[in-house]
Amino acid sequence: VTLTSIASMSNSSYGAISNDEGKSPSDGLPLLLKKEDNDKSAAEEEERGYTFLHIVIYAIINVIIAVPGLIGYASVIFNHPSFQPHMAELAKLVIFSSFVHQLAFTLFSSLSFAIGTVQDAGLIFLSAMANTIANEIINDGGTIEEVISTTLVVLPLGTAALGLVLMLLGKFRLLDIVSYLPMPVIGGYLAFIGYFCLEAGVALCIGKSMTTISDWAYLLEPRSLLLATPGLLAALILTIISRKAKNDAVLPTAMVAIPALFYLVLYFCSVTLDEARDSGWIGEETPPVAPKELIHLVDFNLVHWSMIKKCMGTWVGMLFVVAFASCLDIAAVSIDMGKPLDTNKEMVTVGASNFMSGLLFGFTGSYIFSQTIFTYRTGCHSRLVGVFIMAAYLFVCVSPINILSVAPLFFLGSTLIFIGYDLLWEWLVDIREKLFLMEYLVLLTTFIAIQIIGMDFGIIFGVVVAVIDHVASTTRISSLQRVMKRSRAVWSNDHWQLLQLHGYHPSNPKIVTLELSGPVFFGSSQKVMDEIMDEIGLSVSEDEVKKMSMASPHTSTHISGLRRNNSFPKNRRVQ
């Protein structure tokens, strides 16, 4: 994998997809396949007939999968203590943002079954900007209201600006720019998202803020360990189900069964919700959140507009990563369908959804490829699925019920931990077989660097390491060595005996296989030619070597003519 493009790797889940008609499959942007080996390609499945009941059922399943994760995303973005008094409103704002994303995909996507919400790729950047704003304002003596107002203006403005740039990139077919970001660096960042989701999920389970590695010491406390254990185990169960289950309905069923089992235990143990809340299993009870309260969160008179400049560096990183992740999502959907998708055209849709979300005080999002693929495989290819999903999101937003006050915290935390498990396993374990050793070391370096020096500088550090690795790998001296290879063709018995006795003779073989590693530069071609001649027992004059090393593949030299005519001198010396 080079810095100029992300090439497809053999025996890996990476490849490329065509962006335009007439291009070969290797001409497009990189993609990520997240299908299990035993999955049947959706392209092979015929679209089944569906009824109105099917539409409602599949919409409900998508909502069951999405809503707990969206509440977890809110706790990731707004993990600073300043936001905690308003978490009920902020969680509903994230869900409303997902409503806007789904509206855009339902209206503009070429896929009638497209599912889009707030996505995990931009979470860390949004959280970093929110924390920067909160720390700056609080340190300057500002109020929590100023923090909330500034954050809910700067982050949506960044989302709208990101959407506008994505639309321009897609409109003018410039998405190849994204492939210049080294894939191992992206992998290190995605692994960090996994760690961050794991950390945020545990924090949600125990009801304490966790922002540094030292905060894991909370688990040494018996009470915190007791509260976190069900979330860790539930997430492990969800992870195993998502990777092993062949029926797509198993995962949402498990996500309903986990909180249902919790309430059954409370019932049979005669434990009230208030008692469970006092023990830390359920969030604190808060007054109902009316829709108008979401609007009153922002007071433009309290906005610190200078924070926009301080968040610009983080925004640039978010632009590249969200664009890259969206390309992977689009490509994964395309591969599962078995049909080419125009990545640039779909990215215009992603840009439009982010632009609309930002204008309505929302956050970054994209295709959710797992849910989009699930809906595609059901055969229910109707935009009404998206309409009912939007209706469910609106219902949650306008409902007076605060989910954080009734749902078990370990369940909400387990949805984040589940995402963390999946990303960490995929980008730290599964990816090892798909990368060269040095690329994997770049990935680990980026992951560790983000932990130590922060996200922005960690990614920059990873890019610098990737550049150094690229330069070192392309300038190393090429080497030539003989390898033992034999023909795999099917021969008659006589021909096979002749081939073994003469062609592959152990001391005087007539067939030799040479392996060249490393780049061959203009100045090193003569040295490589000398080594080849020595290996096959040929000697040529210096003038002929120069002609051979300088010649075009389409021109003839004395040696090439002899080779074509099979007329090497018997003494195997060419003058």
C-alpha positions in Angstrom: 0.0 0.0 0.0 1.6 3.3 -1.1 0.9 6.9 -0.2 -0.5 7.6 -3.7 -3.1 5.0 -3.8 -4.6 2.2 -1.8 -4.1 -0.9 -3.9 -6.0 -4.1 -3.5 -4.3 -6.8 -1.4 -4.5 -10.5 -2.1 -6.4 -12.6 0.4 -7.6 -9.5 2.2 -10.9 -7.7 2.6 -9.7 -4.7 0.7 -10.2 -4.1 -3.0 -11.4 -1.4 -5.2 -14.7 -0.4 -6.9 -15.3 1.3 -10.2 -16.6 4.9 -9.9 -17.5 5.3 -13.6 -18.9 3.1 -16.3 -16.1 1.7 -18.5 -13.6 1.5 -15.7 -12.2 -1.8 -14.5 -13.0 -2.7 -10.9 -9.5 -1.8 -9.8 -9.7 1.8 -10.9 -11.9 3.1 -8.1 -11.6 3.9 -4.5 -10.7 1.5 -1.7 -13.4 -0.5 0.0 -13.8 -2.6 3.1 -15.7 -5.9 3.1 -17.1 -6.7 6.5 -19.0 -9.9 5.4 -18.3 -13.2 7.0 -16.9 -15.9 4.7 -20.1 -18.0 5.1 -22.4 -15.1 4.1 -24.3 -15.5 0.9 -23.8 -12.6 -1.5 -26.9 -10.4 -1.6 -26.4 -10.1 -5.3 -27.4 -13.7 -5.6 -30.6 -13.3 -3.8 -33.7 -12.3 -5.7 -35.8 -9.5 -4.5 -38.7 -11.0 -2.6 -42.2 -9.7 -2.5 -43.0 -7.6 0.6 -46.1 -6.2 2.2 -46.9 -3.2 4.4 -46.3 -5.3 7.4 -42.8 -6.3 6.2 -42.0 -2.6 5.9 -43.1 -1.8 9.4 -41.3 -4.8 10.9 -38.0 -4.0 9.2 -38.2 -0.3 10.1 -38.8 -1.3 13.8 -35.8 -3.7 13.7 -33.6 -0.9 12.3 -34.8 1.5 15.0 -34.1 -1.1 17.8 -30.6 -1.4 16.5 -29.9 2.3 16.1 -31.5 4.2 19.0 -29.4 2.7 21.9 -26.3 3.3 19.9 -27.3 6.9 19.2 -27.8 7.6 22.9 -24.3 6.1 23.4 -22.9 8.4 20.7 -24.3 11.4 22.5 -22.4 10.3 25.7 -19.3 10.1 23.5 -19.6 13.5 21.9 -20.7 15.3 25.1 -18.5 13.5 27.6 -17.3 16.7 29.3 -18.8 17.2 32.8 -20.3 20.5 31.6 -22.8 18.7 29.4 -24.0 16.2 31.9 -27.0 18.4 33.3 -28.4 18.5 29.7 -27.7 14.9 28.5 -31.4 14.1 28.1 -31.8 17.0 25.6 -28.4 16.4 23.9 -29.3 12.7 23.4 -32.5 13.6 21.7 -30.7 16.2 19.5 -28.4 13.4 18.3 -31.5 11.3 17.5 -33.1 14.3 15.7 -29.9 14.7 13.7 -30.3 11.0 12.6 -33.8 11.8 11.5 -32.4 14.5 9.2 -29.7 12.2 7.8 -32.4 9.5 7.1 -34.6 12.2 5.4 -31.7 13.1 3.1 -30.9 9.4 2.2 -34.6 8.7 1.6 -34.9 11.7 -0.7 -31.7 11.7 -2.6 -30.0 8.3 -2.4 -30.0 6.0 -5.5 -30.7 3.1 -3.1 -34.3 2.9 -2.0 -33.2 0.9 1.1 -30.5 3.3 2.3 -30.1 3.8 6.0 -28.2 6.8 7.4 -27.6 8.1 10.9 -25.0 9.9 12.9 -21.9 7.8 12.3 -19.0 6.6 14.5 -16.3 7.9 12.2 -16.6 11.5 13.2 -17.4 10.9 16.9 -13.9 11.5 18.3 -13.4 14.7 16.3 -16.8 16.0 17.5 -15.9 15.0 21.0 -12.4 16.7 20.7 -14.0 19.9 19.5 -16.7 19.8 22.2 -14.0 19.3 24.9 -11.8 22.1 23.5 -14.8 24.5 23.6 -15.8 23.5 27.1 -12.3 23.7 28.6 -11.5 27.1 27.0 -14.8 28.7 28.1 -14.8 27.2 31.6 -11.1 28.2 32.1 -11.9 31.7 31.0 -14.7 31.9 33.7 -17.6 31.2 31.3 -20.8 29.5 32.2 -22.2 26.1 31.2 -24.9 27.9 29.1 -22.1 29.5 27.1 -20.5 26.1 26.6 -23.7 24.5 25.4 -24.6 27.4 23.1 -21.1 27.6 21.6 -20.8 23.8 21.1 -24.2 23.5 19.5 -23.3 26.2 17.0 -19.6 25.3 16.2 -20.2 21.6 15.8 -23.2 21.9 13.4 -21.4 24.6 11.4 -18.5 22.2 11.0 -20.9 19.5 10.0 -22.6 21.7 7.4 -19.2 22.8 6.0 -18.0 19.2 5.8 -21.2 18.3 3.9 -20.6 21.2 1.5 -17.0 20.0 0.8 -18.2 16.4 0.3 -20.8 17.6 -2.2 -18.2 19.5 -4.1 -15.7 16.5 -4.1 -18.5 14.2 -5.4 -19.8 16.7 -7.9 -16.4 17.3 -9.5 -15.4 13.6 -9.1 -12.4 14.4 -6.8 -12.7 11.7 -4.3 -9.5 10.1 -5.3 -7.9 12.8 -3.1 -9.1 10.9 -0.1 -7.0 7.8 -1.0 -3.8 9.8 -0.4 -4.3 9.4 3.3 -2.4 6.2 4.3 -4.7 3.4 5.1 -2.7 2.2 8.1 -3.2 5.6 9.7 -6.9 5.4 9.1 -6.8 1.9 10.6 -5.1 3.2 13.7 -7.7 6.0 14.1 -10.6 3.5 13.7 -8.9 1.2 16.3 -8.8 4.3 18.6 -12.5 4.9 18.0 -13.0 1.3 19.2 -11.1 1.9 22.3 -12.9 5.2 22.9 -16.3 3.6 22.5 -15.2 0.8 24.9 -14.1 3.4 27.4 -17.3 5.5 27.0 -19.5 2.4 27.3 -17.9 1.4 30.6 -18.2 5.0 31.8 -21.9 4.9 30.9 -22.3 1.6 32.9 -20.7 2.9 36.0 -22.1 6.5 35.8 -18.6 8.2 36.0 -16.6 10.2 33.4 -13.7 8.3 31.9 -11.4 10.4 29.7 -7.9 9.1 30.5 -6.2 5.7 30.8 -5.9 6.2 34.6 -9.7 6.3 34.9 -9.8 2.5 34.3 -8.8 2.4 38.0 -12.5 2.9 38.7 -13.0 -0.8 37.9 -10.9 -1.6 41.0 -13.8 -0.4 43.1 -16.2 -3.3 43.8 -19.3 -1.3 43.1 -18.1 0.0 39.7 -16.9 -3.4 38.7 -20.3 -4.9 39.6 -22.1 -2.2 37.4 -19.7 -2.6 34.5 -19.6 -6.4 34.3 -23.1 -6.9 32.9 -22.4 -4.4 30.2 -19.1 -6.0 29.3 -20.7 -9.5 29.1 -23.8 -8.2 27.2 -21.5 -6.5 24.6 -19.5 -9.8 24.3 -22.7 -11.6 23.6 -23.8 -9.1 20.9 -20.4 -9.3 19.3 -20.5 -13.1 19.1 -24.1 -12.9 17.7 -23.2 -10.3 15.1 -20.2 -12.4 13.8 -21.7 -15.9 14.1 -25.4 -15.6 13.6 -26.7 -16.4 10.1 -30.2 -14.9 10.7 -30.2 -11.1 10.6 -33.1 -11.1 13.1 -31.0 -12.6 15.9 -29.1 -9.4 16.8 -32.2 -7.1 17.3 -33.9 -9.9 19.2 -31.0 -10.1 21.6 -31.0 -6.3 22.0 -34.6 -6.4 23.0 -34.1 -9.5 25.2 -31.3 -8.0 27.3 -33.3 -5.1 28.9 -36.4 -7.3 29.1 -34.4 -9.8 31.1 -33.2 -7.0 33.4 -36.8 -5.9 34.1 -37.9 -9.5 34.7 -35.1 -9.9 37.3 -36.3 -6.7 39.0 -39.9 -8.0 39.0 -39.1 -11.4 40.4 -36.7 -9.9 43.0 -39.3 -7.3 44.0 -36.9 -4.4 43.2 -38.5 -1.1 42.2 -37.2 1.2 39.5 -36.3 3.8 42.2 -34.3 1.2 44.1 -32.5 0.1 41.0 -31.9 3.8 40.3 -30.4 4.3 43.7 -28.1 1.4 43.1 -26.8 2.9 39.9 -28.5 0.4 37.4 -30.7 3.1 35.9 -30.0 6.8 35.2 -31.3 9.6 37.4 -34.9 10.6 36.9 -35.2 14.0 35.1 -38.1 16.2 34.1 -39.7 15.4 30.6 -37.9 17.1 27.7 -40.3 19.0 25.5 -39.3 19.5 21.8 -39.2 23.3 22.3 -36.4 22.8 25.0 -34.1 21.6 22.2 -34.5 24.9 20.5 -33.8 26.9 23.7 -30.5 25.1 24.2 -28.9 27.7 21.9 -28.6 31.3 22.7 -26.6 33.1 20.0 -25.8 35.9 22.3 -23.7 33.5 24.4 -21.8 32.0 21.5 -18.0 32.4 21.6 -17.3 32.7 17.8 -13.5 32.6 18.4 -13.8 28.9 19.1 -14.3 28.3 15.3 -10.7 29.1 14.6 -9.5 26.9 17.4 -11.4 23.9 16.0 -10.2 24.3 12.4 -7.4 21.8 12.7 -9.6 19.1 14.1 -12.2 19.8 11.5 -9.7 19.2 8.6 -8.9 15.8 10.1 -12.6 15.0 10.5 -13.2 15.9 6.8 -10.6 13.3 5.6 -11.6 10.6 8.0 -15.4 10.9 7.4 -14.9 11.0 3.6 -12.7 8.0 3.8 -15.1 6.0 6.0 -18.0 7.0 3.8 -16.2 5.7 0.7 -15.7 2.4 2.6 -19.3 2.2 3.5 -20.5 2.9 -0.1 -18.1 0.3 -1.5 -19.1 -2.3 1.1 -22.8 -1.9 0.1 -21.8 -2.1 -3.6 -19.9 -5.4 -3.1 -22.7 -7.0 -1.1 -25.2 -6.0 -3.8 -22.9 -7.3 -6.5 -23.6 -4.1 -8.5 -21.3 -1.1 -9.1 -22.2 2.1 -7.4 -21.0 5.5 -8.4 -19.0 6.5 -5.3 -18.9 10.2 -6.3 -22.7 10.3 -6.8 -23.4 8.6 -3.5 -20.9 11.0 -1.8 -23.0 13.9 -3.0 -25.9 12.4 -1.1 -23.7 12.0 2.0 -22.6 15.6 1.7 -26.2 16.7 1.3 -27.3 14.8 4.5 -24.4 16.4 6.5 -25.2 19.9 5.1 -28.9 19.5 6.1 -28.0 18.1 9.5 -25.6 20.9 10.2 -28.1 23.6 9.3 -30.5 22.0 11.8 -28.0 21.8 14.7 -27.0 18.3 13.9 -23.8 16.2 13.6 -21.9 14.3 11.1 -23.3 11.1 9.6 -23.2 8.8 6.6 -24.5 5.5 5.3 -24.8 2.8 8.0 -23.7 0.0 5.8 -24.6 -2.8 8.2 -28.2 -1.7 8.4 -28.3 -0.8 4.7 -27.1 -4.3 3.8 -29.6 -5.8 6.3 -32.5 -4.0 4.7 -31.3 -4.9 1.2 -31.1 -8.6 2.0 -34.6 -8.6 3.3 -35.8 -7.8 -0.2 -37.9 -4.9 1.2 -36.6 -2.3 -1.2 -39.0 0.5 -0.4 -38.3 4.1 0.7 -41.2 3.6 3.1 -38.8 1.8 5.4 -36.9 5.0 5.7 -40.1 7.0 6.3 -41.1 4.8 9.2 -37.6 5.0 10.7 -37.9 8.8 10.6 -41.3 8.6 12.2 -39.8 6.5 15.0 -37.0 8.9 15.5 -39.5 11.8 15.7 -41.6 9.9 18.2 -38.5 9.4 20.5 -37.7 13.1 20.2 -41.2 14.4 21.1 -41.9 11.7 23.7 -41.8 13.0 27.3 -40.0 9.8 28.3 -36.3 10.2 28.9 -34.8 6.9 27.8 -31.8 7.4 30.1 -34.2 7.5 33.1 -35.8 4.1 32.3 -33.4 2.0 30.3 -30.7 0.0 32.2 -27.4 1.9 31.9 -25.4 -1.3 31.4 -27.5 -2.0 28.3 -26.9 1.4 26.8 -23.3 1.1 27.7 -23.1 -2.4 26.1 -24.1 -1.0 22.7 -21.0 1.3 22.8 -18.8 -1.5 24.2 -20.1 -3.8 21.4 -19.0 -1.2 18.8 -15.7 -0.9 20.6 -15.1 -4.7 20.7 -15.9 -5.0 17.0 -13.6 -2.1 15.9 -10.7 -3.2 18.1 -10.9 -6.8 16.9 -11.2 -5.8 13.3 -8.5 -3.2 13.2 -6.0 -4.7 15.7 -6.5 -8.4 15.1 -8.2 -9.3 11.8 -6.3 -6.6 9.9 -2.9 -8.2 10.7 -3.3 -10.8 8.0 -4.1 -8.2 5.4 -1.2 -5.8 5.9 2.6 -6.1 5.6 4.4 -6.0 8.9 5.6 -2.4 8.5 2.1 -1.2 7.6 0.8 -3.0 10.7 3.5 -1.3 12.8 2.4 2.1 11.3 -1.2 1.3 12.4 -0.1 0.4 15.9 2.1 3.5 16.1 -0.8 5.7 15.1 -3.1 4.0 17.6 -0.6 4.5 20.4 0.4 8.0 19.3 -3.3 9.2 19.5 -3.4 7.9 23.1 -0.3 9.8 24.1 -0.2 13.1 22.2 -3.8 13.5 21.2 -5.9 12.9 18.1 -4.7 15.6 15.8 -1.0 15.3 16.4 -1.3 11.5 16.7 -2.7 11.3 13.2 -0.1 13.7 11.9 2.6 11.6 13.6 1.2 8.5 12.0 1.2 10.1 8.5 4.9 11.1 9.0 5.8 7.5 10.0 3.9 6.2 7.0 5.8 8.6 4.7 9.1 7.5 6.2 8.2 3.9 5.7 7.1 4.6 2.2 10.4 6.3 1.3 12.4 3.6 3.0 10.5 0.8 1.2 10.8 2.4 -2.3 14.5 3.3 -2.0 15.8 0.1 -0.6 18.2 -1.9 -2.8 16.5 -4.5 -5.0 17.6 -8.1 -4.5 17.5 -11.1 -6.8 17.4 -14.7 -5.6 16.7 -18.1 -7.0 13.5 -19.8 -5.7 12.3 -23.4 -6.1 9.2 -23.3 -8.4 7.9 -26.0 -10.6 5.3 -26.1 -13.3 1.8 -27.0 -12.1 0.6 -28.0 -15.6 -0.6 -31.5 -16.3 1.9 -33.5 -18.4 2.0 -36.9 -19.9 4.1 -39.4 -18.0 7.0 -39.3 -20.6 7.0 -35.5 -20.7 6.9 -35.3 -16.9 9.9 -37.6 -16.6 11.8 -35.6 -19.1 10.9 -32.4 -17.3 12.1 -33.7 -14.0 15.4 -35.2 -15.3 16.5 -32.3 -17.4 14.3 -29.2 -16.7 14.7 -29.4 -12.9 17.9 -31.3 -12.7 19.4 -30.6 -9.2 22.9 -29.8 -10.4 22.3 -28.5 -13.9 18.7 -27.3 -14.3 17.5 -26.0 -17.7 14.6 -24.1 -16.1 15.4 -21.5 -13.4 13.0 -19.3 -11.5 14.3 -16.0 -10.2 12.5 -13.7 -7.8 13.2 -10.0 -7.8 12.3 -8.0 -4.7 12.4 -4.2 -4.2 12.1 -1.5 -6.8 14.3 -1.4 -10.0 15.5 2.1 -10.7 17.0 3.4 -13.9 20.5 3.3 -12.4 20.2 -0.2 -10.9 18.9 -2.0 -14.0 22.4 -2.9 -15.2 23.3 -4.4 -11.8 20.1 -6.5 -11.9 20.9 -7.7 -15.4 24.4 -8.8 -14.4 22.9 -10.8 -11.6 20.4 -12.5 -13.9 23.2 -13.4 -16.4 25.3 -14.9 -13.6 22.4 -16.9 -12.3 21.5 -18.4 -15.7 25.2 -18.9 -16.7 25.3 -16.3 -19.5 28.1 -13.8 -20.1 27.6 -10.7 -22.3 29.9 -7.8 -23.2 29.6 -4.5 -21.4 28.3 -2.8 -24.6 25.5 -5.4 -25.0 24.5 -5.0 -21.3 24.2 -1.3 -21.8 22.0 -1.8 -24.9 19.8 -4.3 -23.0 19.4 -2.1 -19.9 18.6 1.0 -22.0 16.4 -0.6 -24.6 12.7 -0.3 -24.8 10.6 -3.4 -24.4 9.5 -3.0 -27.9 12.9 -2.8 -29.5 15.2 -5.6 -30.5 18.7 -6.2 -29.3 21.3 -8.9 -30.2 20.4 -10.9 -27.0 16.7 -10.6 -27.5 17.0 -11.8 -31.1 19.0 -14.8 -30.0 16.5 -15.6 -27.3 13.6 -15.5 -29.7 15.4 -17.7 -32.2 16.6 -20.1 -29.5 20.1 -19.7 -31.0 22.4 -19.1 -28.0 25.9 -20.3 -28.7 26.7 -23.7 -27.3 29.4 -22.2 -25.1 26.7 -19.9 -23.7 28.9 -16.9 -24.1 27.7 -14.0 -26.1 30.3 -11.5 -27.5 
